[in-house]
Amino acid sequence: MLRFLSIVLILLLSSCDDSSSLMGDSPENIESSSWVFVANEGGWLSPSGTVSMIGSHGEVIETEVLGSIVQSLCVYNDKLIVSVNNEQKLIVFDIDSSGLTNMSEVQLDGLSPREMLVVGNVLYVTSWDPDWYVYPYENGFVKVFDLNSFEVIHTIEAGIMPEGMLYEGGHVWVANSGGSTINKISPNTFAVVETIEVGSGPQSMIKNNSEIYISRTFYDENWNTNHGVTKISGYDSPVIQNYGSGVPCAGSVVSVNNEVYRTLPNNLDDQVMGGIAALNDNLSHDLSRKLGSYEQSNVYHVEVLDGEIWFAITDYQGINEVKVISFDGVETASYQAGIAPGDFAKWTD
């Protein structure tokens, strides 16, 4: 969830060790039956990305700095995999009830990792060229790792700025956020077998019933942020809905009680607080079915974990929080996080 608009503005303005030492002020002798991990991207001008760990008793532990732009997280068995965007690496930890141990690093050969997806014992990682001037115009890649050895077993050329992924119907689907397509990849041959036009800026995807929903964020010629969503139903042509302007990064799409919800754009009435709202058949937001009540410009990312909705809230400065609400819309927990919290992942003992 690297903030692409912020990168552009910056450009315009400026033309294997044991990980016990990485755990910050850890409470002694904590044993947790589960951990929710939070990717804290960190600031832009210095490496400050960390991971926050929220335990089953409500305790919060933050690692020391892991690098510049902690992009995304993935749990595979008893391992936490962390993508660190600006340093072109993955970090792998062992997980147990006491926390994280045995840190190791995996280099991506000069590519910046984005999002991750586990299929069987294989890890797919979308990646871009780290050159800010290049990646909006040249195709990116999907790196494929064997999770037993963490060796690269294949590199797949995708579209421009590949981002979120989904495993569905025996294929890996990849959203090419810098263009208007998604790729379908065969996990048997690691070949792109189909490319589908879905509208500008596809970023994240979910399946709900037999349909795939694609959240989109894209920019006009003046770098104003626009939002939309696309629905793919079987062999029908994709249904595309554009919402207009909005905040740069609020583009989450989730399934709640078998209905699809998306974060709100920022062009609503000032009296409407932010959150997620159910989508109607024409993909418009149904504000009568809204969950969450937060300043919309601060809603950075939303996920559903084990029947609860987790909000990453940040103003990229002093407000860095995680809010948890029930499917009934009741806030059940609130936690402090590191700088610019984004992606979530959960481990259960």
N, C-alpha and C positions, 0 to 999 in steps of 0.2 A: 504493500500500500504506500509505496514511496510517492511523495507528493510531487507529481510531474509538473504542475503549474508553478510550484515554488522553485523548482529547478530552472525552469525557463526564465522566471523573473530574476533569479540570481545571475544567470548568464547575461541577461540584458543589462543588469546593473554593474556587473564586474567584468563586462565583455565576456606433544601429548603429555599433559601433566595431570596430576590429581587435582580435582576442581574444588577441594575444600577451601582453598584460598580465594576462590571466586565468589563464594557465598558471603554476602555482606554481613550485617549484624544478625546472625542466625540465633534464634532462641535455642537454648540447650535442650537436648533430649526430646525433641519433637518427633512424634510418630504420627503420620497422617495416613488415613486410608485412601485418600485421593489428593491429587494436586491439579489445580487449573493453572496453566502457564499462560502468561501474558507477554507478548512481544512488545517491548518498549523501544520504538525506533531510535529515540534519542534526538539530539539537536543536529543542526545542519553544519555548524562551523567547527565542530570538534567531535571526535569519537565519543559517544556517550550512550550507545545502545545497550540495554540490559534485558533480562527476563525477570518478571515478578512471578512468584509462586504463591498461590492462595491455597491453604490447606483445608482439610475437612473440618477443623475447629475454628476456622476464620482467621488463622494466623497468616501473615503476609511476609515473605522473605524476598529480597531482591538481590540478584547476583551483582557482582562488580561488573565493570564495563567489559562487554564482549567484543565491541567493535563499532564501526560506523554504519548506522542504519540496520538495525535488527528487523528484518523484513517479514518473516513468517516462521511458523512453528509446525511441527508434525510429531506425533507420538506413534512409535512402532514398537509393539511389545513393551519392553521395559527400557526403551531408549527415547530420549528427546532429541530431535534434529532441529537445528536453528539455522536459518539462512541469514547471512550477513552481507547485505547488498554491496556496499561500497568497498568491501575487502575481498570480494570474489571467493567466498569460502562458505562451507557448512561447518557447524560445530555440533558434535555429537556427545551427549551425556548419557550415563547410566542413571536410571530412576529407581529409587526404592522409597519406602515409607519415611525415611529420614531426609530425602531430598535428592540432590544431584551430586554425582561423583564421576570420576574418570573421564575428564574432558579430553576430546581429541578433535583434530581439525582435518577437513577434506577440502582441497583446493579445486577450483573450477576452471583452471587453465585460462584465466584472463576474462571470464564471463561473469557478469553480476547476477546472482541468483535472485529469483522473485518468489513464486509460489511453489508448493510441493504437494504431491499426491502419491500415496502408497497403493499399489495394486499387487496383491500377493506378496512376494518378497522382492519387489522391484520398486524403486523410488524414481518418480518423474519430477524434474525440476525445470521450470521455465527460466530462461536466462536471456540477458541482453548484453550487447557490447557496452562496456562501461563508459565509452566516450559519449558525453552528453550531446555532442554535435551530430553523432552518427545514429544513435539508436532510434530516433523517430523516423528514420528513412530507410534503414536496412533491416532485413529479416533477422529475427532472433532464433533461438534454438530451444529444444527440450533435451536436457541431459538425462540419461537413463542410468541409474546406479543399481548394482546388485547389493541388496541390503545385508547379505552375509559378509561381503568383503569390502563394501563401499568403494568398489572400483567402477569406473564408467564402462558400460557395456555397449552403449550406442549414443549417438548424437543425431537428433532429428531437426532438420531445418523447418521452422514454423513460419508464421507471418510476422508482421511488424509488431514489436513489443508484446510478445506472448505473456499472458498473465495467469488468470485463474484456470483451473482444470476440473473435470468431472469424469468419473468412470461410469458409463451407462451403456447398456446394450452391447456389451462386449467390446467397447471401444473407449479410448481415452479422448475426451473432447478438450480442445485448447482454445481459449479466447484470445484473439490477437488484438490487444487493446489500442494499438496505434493505427489500426485499419478498420475494416468493417466485416471481418470474417471470423469463423471458427473452423478449426481443423479437426477431422476425425482420424485418429491414429490407431492402427492395428497393434495390439500388444504382442501379437505373434511375430509379425514381420518388422515392427517399428517403422512402418511406412505410412505416410499420409494417404488415406484412401478416399477422402472427400473433403472439399472446402465449400462452406455454405455462407452466403451473404446474410447478415443479420442486422445491419445498421451500424452506424459509427460507434466506436469505442467500447466493444464488448470487454467486460472485465471479470465478472464472477458468474457462476452458474449453479443452479440446483435442479433436481428433478422433483416434481410433485405429481403423483399418480403417473400417468403415461406421458407427461409433458415436461419439456425442459424450458426453464426460464433463465434469461440472460440479462443481467443488469449491465447498463452501459453508461459510460461517462466520456464526454468528448468536448472539444474546444472549437470555438469559431476563430475567424481570422484575427480577432483582437484578444485571443486567449481568455475569453469568457467561458466559464464552465457550463456545460449543458448535460442533461440527464435523460435517460430513456430506459426502456425495457423491451425485450423481444421474447416471444413465445413460439416454440417449435412443437407442433403436434403431429406425430406420425409423418406422413408423406405430404401433408399440406404445406403451402407456402408459409414462411414465418410471418407472424403477426407482430408489427412494429409500432411502438408507441413512444413518442418523444414528449418530454415534460417541460422543456425550456431550461432556463438558467437555474443554477443551484450552487451549493458549496462545493469546493474542489474534490473532496474525497468521500462524500457520503453516498455510497452506491451499493450497500449491502442488500441482498435478497435472501430471505429465509422462509422456511415452512413452519407454520404454527397451527396445530390442530388440523392438519391436512389442507390448510389454505396458505397461499403465497402472500407474504408481506414484503414490502420494500421500504427502505428509508425514504423520507419525504424530501422533495426538492425544496429549495429555499425561496421560491417565488409565491408562497402562500400568504394569506392574510397575517399581519403581524401578531394577531391574537392567538394564532395556532402554534403551540409549542411543538418541538420536534420529537421524532420517534420513528416508529414504523407503522404503516397502515396496510390493510388488506387490499389486494388488487381485484378490481371488477373484471368481468369477462373481456372488456375492451382494454384492459390493463391500466385504467385510470385508478387513482387512489380513492378508497372509500374511507373518508375521515370519520365516519361513525364507528369504524372498527380500527381505531388507532391505539397503539400500545406504546407507553413511554411518554414522558413529558419533560423534555430537556431542550436547552437552547440548540436549535438545529445546526448552527454553524459549529457546534462543539461535538456533534455526533460523528465520530470518525469511522467506527466499524461496529457491526452487530452480528452475533452468531447465536444459534440455539445449541445448548449443551444439556443433554439429559433432562429435557422438559423444562428448561429455564432459558430466558433470553438474557444474554450478556451484552451490555453496551460498553464500548470503549469511548470515553468522554475526554476531550482535550481541547485546549485553546493554543496548544503548541508552546505554551509558556508555563503559567503557574497552575493551571487546572489540568490534572492528570489523574483520572478516576476510572474505576470500573463499577458499573451499576448492574444489579441483577434484578429482574422482575419476573413474576409468574406469568403464565398464559392468561391470567385474569387481569393483568396490568398492575399488580401490586408490587412495589419495590420491596424486596426481601433482604437485600444486602448492598453495602457500599464499601469500596476499598480504595485506598490510595495506590497508585501505580507509579512507574517510572515515567520518563519524559516521552510523550506522544505514544500512549498505548494503542495497539492495533490488534493483531491476530491473537486468537486463543487456541489452546489445545488442552485436552484433559487426559489424565492418567488415573486409573483406579487399580488399587492393589488387588 
